[in-house]
């Protein structure tokens, strides 16, 4: 694995560590995974990049710069200052969560030593955050951040990336802001490629080759609330237990068939299964008018399959596109533009966490 550039002066050690971790999509399994069923997840070539530099120009401060909607943040003596000051509450919440994770990782002896932690506090620490992933979009933004930051801090101490340890500590960090996180997202962001996850067996890497295929990701522009969507499905299950059991059986067939389909690279059948999974999610009432409009639009202009990816209620939609049908693709993208929707194409990332 490539090494970052590290320079040393006569007075102190000056390090700049740059890491990046991919985001993720859920191909099959939203919400069903909560009830013990397996899910199929994949990392994508859109990244959360973290740069850590020591010493900072600002002694005794943790200073953050980002493209997340706020320009800079500084933490000193337990006080948080955000620029610009006019930011709304959602950014204050994001910054508070960032600090919670940073503080945990810096003081985690499984990541860095007490000596290095004290050095950070005395000399200061500069952290730059650059994300290709829309926050609240269901693409694993918070998990990718936890993994990338853990990787940078761990490398600064050990001059190596232990993906297993980094993954485990990233999961612990994310639980501080999302207590119900399963660990699936941090796992796929750490190791890349395809993977399966269920509560009993945890994460398992899946051997599959989809290098020749791309997904179209459409951002609904509505941030999803995972907790409220999980609660909604829980109420649906309570009020419709027999119907929910039927949905679970149908989902398990989709999942098992999906694994075989991906490994055999039957792209057309994969699209059919994606549509079937979305139909189940819609019946679980986690879709909405806008999401259904996006699904209808994509499939109406030649997509092989389109579905929610993530908790639903907003966030992003995943569409499997036959890019050889150029005319249909152009018309689809024009229509998405007319609807004022942001979108991008993405491939499967196979490497996971790495240095840049």
C-alpha positions as CSV (number, residue, x, y, z in Angstrom):
1,X,0.0,0.0,0.0
2,X,1.3,3.5,-0.9
3,X,2.7,5.7,1.9
4,X,1.8,9.3,2.5
5,X,4.4,12.0,2.4
6,X,5.8,12.6,5.9
7,X,8.4,15.3,6.6
8,X,10.3,15.9,9.8
9,X,11.9,19.1,11.0
10,X,14.6,19.6,13.6
11,X,12.1,21.0,16.2
12,X,9.1,18.7,15.9
13,X,7.5,15.9,13.9
14,X,5.3,17.3,11.2
15,X,2.9,14.8,9.6
16,X,0.2,15.1,7.0
17,X,-1.9,11.9,6.6
18,X,-4.5,11.7,3.9
19,X,-7.0,8.8,3.7
20,X,-10.3,8.2,1.9
21,X,-13.1,5.8,2.4
22,X,-15.9,4.9,-0.1
23,X,-19.6,5.5,0.5
24,X,-22.0,2.6,0.1
25,X,-25.3,1.5,-1.4
26,X,-27.7,-1.1,-0.3
27,X,-28.7,-3.4,-3.2
28,X,-31.1,-5.5,-1.1
29,X,-32.2,-5.6,2.4
30,X,-33.3,-2.2,3.8
31,X,-35.3,-2.7,7.0
32,X,-35.5,-6.5,6.6
33,X,-32.0,-6.6,8.0
34,X,-33.4,-5.2,11.3
35,X,-35.4,-8.4,11.7
36,X,-32.6,-10.7,11.1
37,X,-32.6,-11.1,7.4
38,X,-29.4,-10.7,5.3
39,X,-28.7,-7.7,3.3
40,X,-26.4,-7.1,0.3
41,X,-24.3,-3.9,0.3
42,X,-21.6,-2.5,-1.9
43,X,-19.1,0.3,-1.7
44,X,-19.1,3.0,-4.4
45,X,-16.5,5.2,-6.0
46,X,-17.6,8.3,-4.2
47,X,-15.6,9.1,-1.2
48,X,-15.1,10.8,2.2
49,X,-11.6,12.1,2.3
50,X,-9.8,13.1,5.5
51,X,-6.5,15.0,5.9
52,X,-4.9,15.1,9.3
53,X,-2.0,17.4,9.9
54,X,0.1,17.9,13.0
55,X,1.2,20.3,14.4
56,X,-1.6,22.7,13.7
57,X,-1.0,26.4,13.2
58,X,-3.4,26.9,16.2
59,X,-1.9,25.6,19.4
60,X,-4.2,23.8,21.7
61,X,-7.0,23.7,19.1
62,X,-8.6,21.1,17.0
63,X,-9.4,23.0,13.8
64,X,-11.6,21.6,11.0
65,X,-12.1,22.8,7.5
66,X,-14.8,21.2,5.3
67,X,-17.0,21.2,2.3
68,X,-19.9,20.0,4.3
69,X,-21.7,23.3,4.5
70,X,-19.6,25.1,7.1
71,X,-16.2,26.6,6.3
72,X,-14.3,25.9,9.6
73,X,-14.7,24.8,13.2
74,X,-12.4,25.1,16.1
75,X,-12.6,23.2,19.4
76,X,-10.7,24.7,22.3
77,X,-11.2,23.9,26.0
78,X,-14.6,22.3,25.4
79,X,-15.9,25.3,23.4
80,X,-17.0,25.0,19.8
81,X,-16.8,27.9,17.4
82,X,-18.3,27.5,13.9
83,X,-17.8,29.7,10.8
84,X,-19.9,31.2,9.4
85,X,-21.8,32.0,12.5
86,X,-25.1,32.2,10.6
87,X,-25.4,28.5,10.1
88,X,-28.7,26.8,10.9
89,X,-29.3,24.2,13.6
90,X,-28.7,21.2,11.4
91,X,-25.0,22.2,10.9
92,X,-24.6,22.8,14.6
93,X,-25.8,19.2,15.1
94,X,-23.4,17.9,12.5
95,X,-20.5,19.7,14.1
96,X,-21.4,18.5,17.6
97,X,-21.5,14.9,16.2
98,X,-18.1,15.4,14.5
99,X,-16.6,16.5,17.8
100,X,-18.0,13.5,19.6
101,X,-16.4,11.1,17.2
102,X,-13.0,13.0,17.0
103,X,-12.8,13.2,20.8
104,X,-13.6,9.5,21.1
105,X,-11.0,8.4,18.6
106,X,-8.2,10.7,19.9
107,X,-8.7,9.3,23.4
108,X,-9.0,5.7,22.3
109,X,-5.8,3.8,23.2
110,X,-6.7,1.1,20.6
111,X,-6.2,3.8,18.0
112,X,-3.4,6.0,19.3
113,X,-1.2,6.1,22.4
114,X,-1.8,8.5,25.4
115,X,1.4,10.3,24.4
116,X,0.2,11.0,20.9
117,X,-3.2,12.1,22.2
118,X,-1.5,14.6,24.6
119,X,0.6,15.9,21.7
120,X,-2.5,16.5,19.7
121,X,-4.0,18.4,22.6
122,X,-0.9,20.5,23.2
123,X,0.3,21.2,19.6
124,X,-3.1,21.3,18.0
125,X,-4.6,19.2,15.2
126,X,-5.8,20.3,11.8
127,X,-8.4,18.1,10.1
128,X,-9.7,18.7,6.5
129,X,-12.9,17.0,5.4
130,X,-13.9,16.6,1.8
131,X,-17.0,14.5,1.0
132,X,-18.5,13.4,-2.3
133,X,-21.4,12.0,-0.4
134,X,-24.6,14.0,0.4
135,X,-25.2,13.9,4.2
136,X,-28.5,12.2,5.1
137,X,-28.6,10.6,1.7
138,X,-28.4,7.0,2.7
139,X,-24.9,6.6,1.1
140,X,-23.0,6.0,4.3
141,X,-21.6,9.4,4.8
142,X,-21.1,9.2,8.6
143,X,-19.7,5.7,8.3
144,X,-17.2,6.7,5.6
145,X,-16.2,9.7,7.8
146,X,-15.6,7.5,10.8
147,X,-13.5,5.0,8.8
148,X,-11.4,7.6,7.0
149,X,-10.7,9.6,10.2
150,X,-9.9,6.4,12.1
151,X,-7.5,5.4,9.3
152,X,-5.7,8.7,9.4
153,X,-5.2,8.7,13.2
154,X,-4.2,5.1,13.3
155,X,-1.7,5.6,10.5
156,X,-0.1,8.6,12.3
157,X,0.7,6.3,15.2
158,X,1.4,2.9,13.5
159,X,2.5,3.9,10.0
160,X,0.1,1.2,8.7
161,X,-3.6,0.6,8.1
162,X,-5.1,-2.3,10.1
163,X,-8.4,-2.4,8.4
164,X,-9.9,-4.9,10.9
165,X,-9.0,-2.8,13.9
166,X,-9.9,0.5,12.2
167,X,-13.3,-1.0,11.2
168,X,-14.1,-2.1,14.7
169,X,-13.2,1.2,16.3
170,X,-15.1,3.1,13.5
171,X,-18.2,1.1,14.4
172,X,-17.8,2.0,18.1
173,X,-17.4,5.6,17.1
174,X,-20.5,5.7,15.0
175,X,-22.5,4.1,17.8
176,X,-21.9,7.3,19.7
177,X,-24.1,9.2,17.3
178,X,-26.2,6.3,16.0
179,X,-26.7,3.8,18.7
180,X,-28.6,1.4,16.4
181,X,-26.0,1.1,13.7
182,X,-25.4,-2.5,12.8
183,X,-21.8,-2.1,11.7
184,X,-22.6,-3.1,8.1
185,X,-21.8,0.4,6.7
186,X,-18.5,0.8,8.4
187,X,-17.5,-2.7,7.3
188,X,-18.2,-2.1,3.6
189,X,-16.6,1.3,3.8
190,X,-13.5,-0.3,5.3
191,X,-13.1,-3.3,3.1
192,X,-14.8,-2.2,-0.2
193,X,-16.5,-4.3,-2.9
194,X,-19.6,-6.4,-2.2
195,X,-20.6,-7.8,1.1
196,X,-23.4,-9.5,3.0
197,X,-24.5,-8.7,6.5
198,X,-26.9,-10.1,9.0
199,X,-27.2,-9.9,12.8
200,X,-25.9,-13.5,13.4
201,X,-23.0,-13.8,11.0
202,X,-22.1,-10.1,10.8
203,X,-20.2,-8.9,7.7
204,X,-18.9,-11.2,5.0
205,X,-17.1,-10.1,1.9
206,X,-18.7,-11.4,-1.3
207,X,-16.7,-12.2,-4.4
208,X,-18.4,-10.6,-7.4
209,X,-17.2,-8.7,-10.5
210,X,-19.4,-5.7,-11.5
211,X,-16.6,-3.5,-12.9
212,X,-18.3,-3.1,-16.2
213,X,-21.5,-1.7,-14.7
214,X,-22.6,1.6,-13.4
215,X,-25.4,2.8,-11.1
216,X,-27.2,6.1,-11.4
217,X,-27.7,7.7,-8.0
218,X,-30.4,10.3,-7.7
219,X,-30.6,12.5,-4.6
220,X,-34.2,13.3,-3.7
221,X,-33.0,16.3,-1.8
222,X,-34.9,15.3,1.3
223,X,-32.7,14.1,4.2
224,X,-33.9,10.9,5.6
225,X,-34.4,10.1,9.3
226,X,-33.3,6.5,9.8
227,X,-34.9,6.2,13.3
228,X,-38.3,7.4,12.3
229,X,-38.4,5.1,9.3
230,X,-37.4,2.1,11.4
231,X,-40.2,3.0,13.8
232,X,-42.6,3.2,10.9
233,X,-41.8,-0.2,9.8
234,X,-42.0,-1.5,13.3
235,X,-45.6,-0.2,13.6
236,X,-46.4,-1.7,10.2
237,X,-45.2,-5.1,11.4
238,X,-47.2,-4.8,14.6
239,X,-50.4,-3.9,12.8
240,X,-49.9,-6.3,9.9
241,X,-48.0,-9.3,11.2
242,X,-49.1,-11.9,8.7
243,X,-48.6,-9.5,5.8
244,X,-45.2,-8.6,7.1
245,X,-44.2,-12.3,7.3
246,X,-45.2,-12.7,3.7
247,X,-43.0,-9.7,2.7
248,X,-40.1,-11.2,4.6
249,X,-40.4,-14.5,2.7
250,X,-40.6,-12.7,-0.6
251,X,-37.6,-10.6,0.3
252,X,-35.5,-13.6,1.2
253,X,-36.2,-15.1,-2.2
254,X,-35.2,-11.8,-3.8
255,X,-32.0,-11.7,-1.8
256,X,-30.9,-15.3,-2.5
257,X,-31.7,-14.9,-6.2
258,X,-29.8,-11.6,-6.2
259,X,-26.6,-13.1,-4.9
260,X,-26.6,-15.7,-7.7
261,X,-27.5,-13.0,-10.3
262,X,-24.6,-10.8,-9.3
263,X,-22.1,-13.6,-9.3
264,X,-23.4,-14.7,-12.8
265,X,-23.5,-11.1,-14.0
266,X,-27.0,-11.4,-15.3
267,X,-27.6,-7.6,-15.4
268,X,-31.1,-7.7,-16.8
269,X,-32.4,-10.1,-14.1
270,X,-30.7,-8.0,-11.4
271,X,-32.8,-5.0,-12.5
272,X,-35.9,-7.1,-12.1
273,X,-35.0,-8.0,-8.6
274,X,-34.1,-4.4,-7.7
275,X,-37.6,-3.4,-8.8
276,X,-39.2,-6.2,-6.8
277,X,-37.3,-5.2,-3.7
278,X,-38.5,-1.6,-4.1
279,X,-42.1,-2.8,-4.4
280,X,-41.7,-4.4,-1.0
281,X,-40.2,-1.2,0.5
282,X,-43.1,0.8,-0.9
283,X,-45.6,-1.5,0.7
284,X,-43.7,-1.0,4.0
285,X,-44.7,2.7,3.6
286,X,-41.1,4.1,3.6
287,X,-41.4,5.6,0.1
288,X,-43.2,8.8,-0.8
289,X,-44.6,10.7,-3.8
290,X,-41.2,12.1,-4.8
291,X,-39.4,8.8,-4.5
292,X,-42.1,7.1,-6.5
293,X,-41.8,9.8,-9.2
294,X,-38.1,9.2,-9.4
295,X,-38.6,5.4,-9.7
296,X,-41.3,5.9,-12.4
297,X,-39.2,8.3,-14.3
298,X,-36.0,6.1,-14.3
299,X,-37.9,3.0,-15.3
300,X,-39.9,4.8,-17.9
301,X,-36.7,5.9,-19.6
302,X,-35.1,2.5,-19.9
303,X,-33.6,1.8,-16.5
304,X,-33.3,-1.9,-15.7
305,X,-34.3,-1.4,-12.1
306,X,-34.7,1.4,-9.5
307,X,-35.1,1.4,-5.8
308,X,-34.6,3.2,-2.5
309,X,-31.1,2.8,-1.1
310,X,-31.1,3.5,2.6
311,X,-33.8,4.0,5.2
312,X,-36.3,5.7,2.9
313,X,-38.5,8.7,3.5
314,X,-36.0,10.7,1.5
315,X,-32.3,10.2,0.8
316,X,-31.1,8.7,-2.5
317,X,-32.5,6.4,-5.1
318,X,-30.4,3.8,-6.9
319,X,-31.0,3.0,-10.6
320,X,-29.4,0.3,-12.7
321,X,-28.9,1.8,-16.2
322,X,-28.1,0.1,-19.5
323,X,-25.6,2.7,-20.7
324,X,-25.5,1.2,-24.2
325,X,-28.9,2.7,-24.8
326,X,-27.5,6.2,-25.2
327,X,-30.7,7.9,-26.4
328,X,-32.8,6.7,-23.5
329,X,-30.0,7.8,-21.1
330,X,-29.9,11.3,-22.5
331,X,-33.7,11.6,-22.2
332,X,-33.6,10.3,-18.7
333,X,-31.0,12.8,-17.5
334,X,-32.8,15.6,-19.2
335,X,-36.0,14.7,-17.4
336,X,-34.2,14.5,-14.0
337,X,-32.7,17.9,-14.7
338,X,-36.2,19.3,-15.4
339,X,-37.3,17.9,-12.1
340,X,-34.5,19.8,-10.4
341,X,-32.8,16.6,-9.1
342,X,-29.1,16.1,-8.6
343,X,-27.6,12.8,-9.8
344,X,-24.4,11.1,-10.5
345,X,-23.1,7.8,-12.0
346,X,-21.0,5.5,-9.8
347,X,-19.1,2.2,-10.0
348,X,-18.4,-0.3,-7.3
349,X,-15.2,0.5,-5.3
350,X,-13.2,-2.6,-4.7
351,X,-10.4,-1.3,-2.4
352,X,-12.2,0.3,0.6
353,X,-10.1,2.5,3.0
354,X,-6.8,3.6,1.7
355,X,-4.2,6.3,1.6
356,X,-4.4,9.1,-1.0
